[in-house]
Amino acid sequence: MFFCRTKRHVWKSPNDADKCCNGYKRIMVCGSDIPPGTPDVQINSRSGVKFCRIWVRDDMNADFGLRNAE
C-alpha cells in the first residue's frame, strides 16, 4: 500500500499514489470517451455501458467539459 503525498489517501499502485493530491484528479469516463489502452475498463451488467476512471491534470478538466469542483 502506498500513501499519496498528503498522507490522506492510500493506493495499491505507486503510480496512483504519485498522482493523487499532486496536480491530478481522477475522473470517470464512459463509452467512446475512454482513451484507447486504458486498463480496468468495466461494463455495467444492466446497461452494458463501459466505464473506467482515469487521471487528468487539474488544468485539463476543461478538455473533458468538466467544471473544477473546488
Stockholm file with secondary structure:
# STOCKHOLM 1.0

chainA/1-70         MFFCRTKRHVWKSPNDADKCCNGYKRIMVCGSDIPPGTPDVQINSRSGVKFCRIWVRDDMNADFGLRNAE
#=GR chainA/1-70 SS CEECTTSSCEESSHHHHHHTTTTEEEEEEEGGGSCTTCSSCEECTTTCCEEEEEEEEGGGGGGGTCCCCC
#=GC SS_cons        CEECTTSSCEESSHHHHHHTTTTEEEEEEEGGGSCTTCSSCEECTTTCCEEEEEEEEGGGGGGGTCCCCC
//
